[in-house]
Amino acid sequence: MKIYDNPGRDQWKSLCQRAKATENKQVEETVTAILKRVERDGDRALSELASEIEKRDVTGGFKVEESEFEAAASRISASLKEAIEVAVKNISSFHQAQLPREIIVETFPGVTCLQRPVAIEKVGIYIPGGTAPLFSTVLMLALPARIAGCSKVVMCTPCDSEGHVADAVLYAARRCGVSEVFKIGGAQAIGAMAYGTETVPAVNKIFGPGNRYVTTAKQLVGSTTVAIDMPAGPSEVMIVADSTSCPDYVAADLLSQCEHGSDSQGMVICDTMELALEIESATKRQAAMLPREEYIAKSLSNSRIIVLPNRSDMLAFANRYGAEHLILSIDEPMVAASQITAAGSIFIGNYSPESAGDYASGTNHTLPTSGWAHSYSGVNIDSFMRKMTIQKLTRRGLEGLGNTIIKMAEAEGLAAHANAVSIRLENGN
Amino acid sequence: MKIYDNPGRDQWKSLCQRAKATENKQVEETVTAILKRVERDGDRALSELASEIEKRDVTGGFKVEESEFEAAASRISASLKEAIEVAVKNISSFHQAQLPREIIVETFPGVTCLQRPVAIEKVGIYIPGGTAPLFSTVLMLALPARIAGCSKVVMCTPCDSEGHVADAVLYAARRCGVSEVFKIGGAQAIGAMAYGTETVPAVNKIFGPGNRYVTTAKQLVGSTTVAIDMPAGPSEVMIVADSTSCPDYVAADLLSQCEHGSDSQGMVICDTMELALEIESATKRQAAMLPREEYIAKSLSNSRIIVLPNRSDMLAFANRYGAEHLILSIDEPMVAASQITAAGSIFIGNYSPESAGDYASGTNHTLPTSGWAHSYSGVNIDSFMRKMTIQKLTRRGLEGLGNTIIKMAEAEGLAAHANAVSIRLENGN
């Protein structure tokens, strides 16, 4: 972890730079081939790929059976179930409050325009296997999908060599109203949900994190076949700290980010070198007591403490960076938040650790990384809906607006557009 | 234009299929090379490309000068200015009404979650040159950008060999608050706005239609560098007609779609063969009187009239197709609209031609094509904003929610996430 003491503005650009995903033609070619096979051969491709890549026999099919959900639920402790209920309640109430309303405006006499929100019919969720069973992501994606009113919520997730999916993932899927869960991992899962197979329904939008193969597959199908939630990148946190912050808390938040994976990035912005050193030593002290040492060591090597001369520079730097998670451990943090123009999610003051938002406060944890906060929202209720417009002109409305339309159509050289109005106006009734 | 009489459900899939863009490796390679040059060489690449591709000398620079705006405005007729004012007013009032509000929920005692809408700072608009000067698209993109509060709205558009941009395009740009207009066309314009050059500022999101090179460039930068509005495809209209419709109006709407370009598609769904034949003959009659014959002839060859036995099948087919523009010229059209789950924009009854929405009613005309209406909204005020979440936990809030977070973090094997909570709760104050 390197400390930068008052870097000049000319260095900000490079200090804001994320590790660029190295272009990997090999990954793209592999994924393209997998997608083509799934599109062409459906279930047969999925079976063959499971046996080729995972060395797994799937004659029993991919779909999680009722008995597996029941067995998983029976193995979840009462206290974890209770915790999940609290999180479900908070996430639901925050996302419920986001439901958009229909908008109706009479823009001109006899011309009424509506904007009507409608749920996306079928959505797909990918939950990675790997190092941690991310059942919290099931909550973050399936609950808003259900609240939005999506009629089908399909999930794909890899299983182990015996065909087991983590209990908490299955329990959360059932609890949050996922329609069907399929034991399919990797690029082939994305292909299955994008194109549909005999077993897996095609969806309209795919959500969820994943490894390189998964995110490459999402990117490829996203430009041709289905919508995707947002571009993927390694997780990151920025903590802005001043004399009102507690170095131990800053260190703890930094480390909770760093344990996600070896490419995570933690950034601390503070206003004195003294505080920077205190945070650095608290980080070292706490890191020594944590598991997942390897991830933490690697992530810390990507991480930075940057000392800036004053609050206004600190906030300007935060806006430039556009962090996925931005913790404001500074004086008057709500005032500071009102000056933030780019962040995925903001955490206010000393008692709002990132892990609150990761699990249970109610906000969504699927957030834009790598500076995409400058142009993308995190997942929210809108992510599961579309807004259609509707317009109704009365004859009087068209009479009033007709000349405007005809004039503009003619100026664009589009005579048939003009004719669609004049043919109606010329007609007597 | 082919008539399909009561096709079976098994044929619906193929009847809903759009012409697939033929994969063109050549276009992709050309565009990739152009983007790389613009990213690397900035303005120098833009100058060289203008001279190579457009055979145009740009020593005078790319930026439209104040005097050019003034000259353009002086050549626009008073009646066109008046028409533009009406459109500006209607588009503004409909998009103003869409401005989202901040949402605040206390999800749990001491845990407050906010969703705060913030404008995207810098947006870029591409306006094609080509066969028609699309100044209406300037209105549809620049007005909502300004209403959302984007601080910079940049526009690129090709010019002719003398360096002129269509008067109406310049007039509309100035009228709608575009910050700067650059005479740059093609993939290089998209590269300039994505990466930024010495002259053209880098933006956070790029909007607007374009030819194959432009849309390929948008797709390429969209997965790596900036957000884009939506995937592109040829324009299309579907008209659902019954005995309450007027065949002449249906034909006029169909033809106004068909004049857009040779790859446009018109679809008519009606409930009797008699009506189908009347619409067909009205279309032939009107087509003979319109300019842009070549586009219309080609588009009509992509177009279809489909006879279905009843209203419920007609609406089911419309939902399956997911039209960019859907005209409901049927009995009780608002009731029918409430059953529509996928369309870009819906036009109600006999006096709401598509051209009303294309120009002046107030709705946006940048809409999802090619079935993307199943997963995307048309451009609306949200397209120019992001929604950040903010959370504030009090100490009491964290005390109440702490165990839930710790329990879930532990179940995911993320000890540092749990530690970020417990270190705060263990600390006395």
Contacts between the chains, C-beta under 8 A, distances in Angstrom:
chain1	res1	chain2	res2	distance
A	79	B	407	6.0
A	80	B	407	5.8
A	80	B	408	7.4
A	80	B	411	5.4
A	82	B	404	7.9
A	82	B	407	7.8
A	83	B	403	7.0
A	83	B	404	4.4
A	83	B	405	8.0
A	83	B	407	3.8
A	83	B	408	5.2
A	83	B	411	7.9
A	84	B	408	7.1
A	86	B	108	7.4
A	86	B	401	7.1
A	86	B	404	4.4
A	87	B	404	6.2
A	87	B	408	6.5
A	89	B	107	7.7
A	89	B	108	7.9
A	90	B	107	4.0
A	90	B	108	5.5
A	90	B	111	7.0
A	90	B	113	7.9
A	90	B	401	7.9
A	93	B	105	5.9
A	93	B	107	5.2
A	94	B	105	5.1
A	94	B	107	5.3
A	94	B	113	4.7
A	94	B	115	7.7
A	97	B	103	5.2
A	97	B	105	4.8
A	97	B	115	7.9
A	98	B	103	5.8
A	98	B	115	5.9
A	100	B	100	7.7
A	103	B	97	5.2
A	103	B	98	5.8
A	105	B	93	5.9
A	105	B	94	5.1
A	105	B	97	4.8
A	105	B	362	6.7
A	107	B	89	7.7
A	107	B	90	4.0
A	107	B	93	5.2
A	107	B	94	5.3
A	107	B	361	6.3
A	107	B	362	3.7
A	108	B	86	7.4
A	108	B	89	7.9
A	108	B	90	5.5
A	108	B	361	7.3
A	108	B	362	7.4
A	111	B	90	7.0
A	111	B	356	7.5
A	111	B	361	5.2
A	111	B	362	7.0
A	113	B	90	7.9
A	113	B	94	4.7
A	113	B	361	5.9
A	113	B	362	4.5
A	113	B	363	5.2
A	115	B	94	7.7
A	115	B	97	7.9
A	115	B	98	5.9
A	115	B	380	6.5
A	118	B	341	5.8
A	118	B	342	7.8
A	120	B	374	7.2
A	120	B	375	5.7
A	121	B	341	6.3
A	121	B	342	7.5
A	121	B	374	6.8
A	131	B	413	7.2
A	132	B	412	4.6
A	132	B	413	4.7
A	132	B	414	6.0
A	133	B	411	7.6
A	133	B	412	6.2
A	133	B	413	7.5
A	134	B	412	6.4
A	135	B	408	7.9
A	135	B	411	7.1
A	135	B	412	6.9
A	136	B	408	6.0
A	136	B	412	6.4
A	168	B	411	5.5
A	168	B	412	7.7
A	204	B	374	4.6
A	204	B	375	4.1
A	205	B	375	4.8
A	219	B	223	5.0
A	222	B	223	7.4
A	223	B	219	5.0
A	223	B	222	7.5
A	223	B	223	6.7
A	223	B	231	6.5
A	224	B	231	7.8
A	226	B	375	6.4
A	227	B	372	7.5
A	227	B	375	3.7
A	227	B	376	6.1
A	231	B	223	6.5
A	231	B	224	7.8
A	246	B	427	7.4
A	248	B	423	5.8
A	248	B	427	7.3
A	249	B	420	7.4
A	249	B	423	6.6
A	249	B	424	5.9
A	252	B	416	7.2
A	252	B	419	5.5
A	252	B	420	4.1
A	252	B	423	4.8
A	252	B	424	7.7
A	253	B	420	5.3
A	255	B	416	4.4
A	255	B	419	7.2
A	255	B	420	7.5
A	256	B	414	7.2
A	256	B	416	4.3
A	256	B	417	4.5
A	256	B	419	7.0
A	256	B	420	4.4
A	258	B	416	7.1
A	259	B	414	5.9
A	259	B	415	7.2
A	259	B	416	4.2
A	259	B	417	7.2
A	260	B	414	7.8
A	286	B	416	7.9
A	286	B	419	7.0
A	286	B	423	7.7
A	290	B	415	5.6
A	290	B	416	5.2
A	290	B	419	6.9
A	291	B	415	5.3
A	292	B	413	8.0
A	292	B	414	7.8
A	292	B	415	7.1
A	292	B	416	7.3
A	296	B	416	7.3
A	333	B	392	7.8
A	334	B	392	7.2
A	337	B	390	5.5
A	340	B	388	7.2
A	341	B	118	5.8
A	341	B	121	6.3
A	342	B	118	7.8
A	342	B	121	7.5
A	342	B	386	7.8
A	343	B	388	5.6
A	344	B	388	7.0
A	344	B	389	7.7
A	345	B	388	6.7
A	345	B	389	4.5
A	345	B	390	7.2
A	345	B	391	7.1
A	346	B	388	6.3
A	346	B	389	7.2
A	346	B	390	4.4
A	346	B	391	7.4
A	347	B	390	7.9
A	347	B	391	5.9
A	348	B	390	6.4
A	348	B	391	6.6
A	348	B	392	3.9
A	348	B	393	7.9
A	349	B	392	6.3
A	349	B	393	7.8
A	350	B	424	7.2
A	351	B	393	4.7
A	351	B	394	6.1
A	351	B	395	5.1
A	351	B	397	6.7
A	351	B	398	4.5
A	351	B	424	6.2
A	352	B	391	5.5
A	352	B	392	5.8
A	352	B	393	4.5
A	352	B	398	7.6
A	353	B	398	7.7
A	353	B	405	7.9
A	353	B	420	4.0
A	353	B	421	5.9
A	353	B	424	6.7
A	354	B	417	7.9
A	354	B	420	6.8
A	355	B	405	5.4
A	355	B	409	5.9
A	355	B	414	7.9
A	355	B	417	4.1
A	355	B	418	7.3
A	355	B	420	4.9
A	355	B	421	5.9
A	356	B	111	7.5
A	356	B	391	6.5
A	356	B	393	5.7
A	356	B	398	7.0
A	356	B	401	6.6
A	356	B	405	5.9
A	356	B	421	7.4
A	357	B	389	7.5
A	357	B	391	5.6
A	358	B	405	7.8
A	358	B	409	7.6
A	358	B	417	6.3
A	359	B	404	7.0
A	359	B	405	4.9
A	359	B	408	4.5
A	359	B	409	6.5
A	359	B	417	7.6
A	360	B	401	5.7
A	360	B	404	4.7
A	360	B	405	5.2
A	360	B	408	6.5
A	361	B	107	6.3
A	361	B	108	7.2
A	361	B	111	5.2
A	361	B	113	6.0
A	361	B	391	5.0
A	361	B	393	6.7
A	361	B	401	6.7
A	362	B	105	6.7
A	362	B	107	3.7
A	362	B	108	7.4
A	362	B	111	7.0
A	362	B	113	4.5
A	362	B	391	7.6
A	363	B	113	5.2
A	363	B	389	4.2
A	363	B	391	5.4
A	364	B	389	6.8
A	372	B	227	7.5
A	373	B	386	7.1
A	373	B	388	7.6
A	374	B	120	7.2
A	374	B	121	6.8
A	374	B	204	4.5
A	374	B	386	8.0
A	375	B	120	5.8
A	375	B	204	4.2
A	375	B	205	4.8
A	375	B	226	6.4
A	375	B	227	3.7
A	375	B	386	6.9
A	376	B	227	6.1
A	376	B	386	6.3
A	377	B	385	7.9
A	377	B	386	4.5
A	377	B	387	4.3
A	377	B	388	7.4
A	378	B	387	7.5
A	378	B	388	7.7
A	378	B	389	6.4
A	380	B	115	6.6
A	380	B	387	5.6
A	380	B	389	7.6
A	382	B	382	6.4
A	382	B	387	7.3
A	385	B	377	7.9
A	386	B	342	7.8
A	386	B	373	7.1
A	386	B	374	8.0
A	386	B	375	7.0
A	386	B	376	6.3
A	386	B	377	4.5
A	387	B	377	4.3
A	387	B	378	7.5
A	387	B	380	5.6
A	387	B	382	7.3
A	388	B	340	7.3
A	388	B	343	5.6
A	388	B	344	7.0
A	388	B	345	6.7
A	388	B	346	6.3
A	388	B	373	7.6
A	388	B	377	7.4
A	388	B	378	7.7
A	389	B	344	7.7
A	389	B	345	4.5
A	389	B	346	7.2
A	389	B	357	7.5
A	389	B	363	4.2
A	389	B	364	6.9
A	389	B	378	6.4
A	389	B	380	7.6
A	390	B	337	5.6
A	390	B	345	7.2
A	390	B	346	4.4
A	390	B	347	7.9
A	390	B	348	6.4
A	391	B	345	7.1
A	391	B	346	7.4
A	391	B	347	5.9
A	391	B	348	6.6
A	391	B	352	5.5
A	391	B	356	6.5
A	391	B	357	5.6
A	391	B	361	5.0
A	391	B	362	7.5
A	391	B	363	5.4
A	392	B	333	7.8
A	392	B	334	7.1
A	392	B	348	3.9
A	392	B	349	6.3
A	392	B	352	5.8
A	393	B	348	7.9
A	393	B	349	7.8
A	393	B	351	4.7
A	393	B	352	4.6
A	393	B	356	5.7
A	393	B	361	6.7
A	394	B	351	6.1
A	395	B	351	5.1
A	397	B	351	6.7
A	398	B	351	4.5
A	398	B	352	7.6
A	398	B	353	7.7
A	398	B	356	7.0
A	401	B	86	7.1
A	401	B	90	7.9
A	401	B	356	6.6
A	401	B	360	5.7
A	401	B	361	6.8
A	403	B	83	7.1
A	404	B	82	7.9
A	404	B	83	4.4
A	404	B	86	4.4
A	404	B	87	6.2
A	404	B	359	7.0
A	404	B	360	4.7
A	405	B	353	7.9
A	405	B	355	5.4
A	405	B	356	5.9
A	405	B	358	7.8
A	405	B	359	4.9
A	405	B	360	5.2
A	407	B	79	6.0
A	407	B	80	5.8
A	407	B	82	7.9
A	407	B	83	3.9
A	408	B	80	7.4
A	408	B	83	5.2
A	408	B	84	7.1
A	408	B	87	6.5
A	408	B	135	7.9
A	408	B	136	6.0
A	408	B	359	4.5
A	408	B	360	6.5
A	409	B	355	5.9
A	409	B	358	7.7
A	409	B	359	6.5
A	411	B	80	5.4
A	411	B	83	7.9
A	411	B	133	7.6
A	411	B	135	7.2
A	411	B	168	5.6
A	412	B	132	4.6
A	412	B	133	6.2
A	412	B	134	6.4
A	412	B	135	7.0
A	412	B	136	6.5
A	412	B	168	7.8
A	413	B	131	7.2
A	413	B	132	4.7
A	413	B	133	7.5
A	413	B	292	8.0
A	414	B	132	6.1
A	414	B	256	7.2
A	414	B	259	5.9
A	414	B	260	7.9
A	414	B	292	7.8
A	414	B	355	7.9
A	415	B	259	7.2
A	415	B	290	5.6
A	415	B	291	5.3
A	415	B	292	7.1
A	416	B	252	7.1
A	416	B	255	4.4
A	416	B	256	4.3
A	416	B	258	7.1
A	416	B	259	4.2
A	416	B	286	8.0
A	416	B	290	5.2
A	416	B	292	7.2
A	416	B	296	7.3
A	417	B	256	4.5
A	417	B	259	7.1
A	417	B	354	7.8
A	417	B	355	4.1
A	417	B	358	6.3
A	417	B	359	7.6
A	418	B	355	7.3
A	419	B	252	5.5
A	419	B	255	7.2
A	419	B	256	7.0
A	419	B	286	7.0
A	419	B	290	6.9
A	420	B	249	7.4
A	420	B	252	4.1
A	420	B	253	5.4
A	420	B	255	7.5
A	420	B	256	4.4
A	420	B	353	4.0
A	420	B	354	6.8
A	420	B	355	4.9
A	421	B	353	5.9
A	421	B	355	5.9
A	421	B	356	7.4
A	423	B	248	5.8
A	423	B	249	6.5
A	423	B	252	4.8
A	423	B	286	7.7
A	424	B	249	5.9
A	424	B	252	7.7
A	424	B	350	7.2
A	424	B	351	6.2
A	424	B	353	6.7
A	427	B	246	7.4
A	427	B	248	7.3
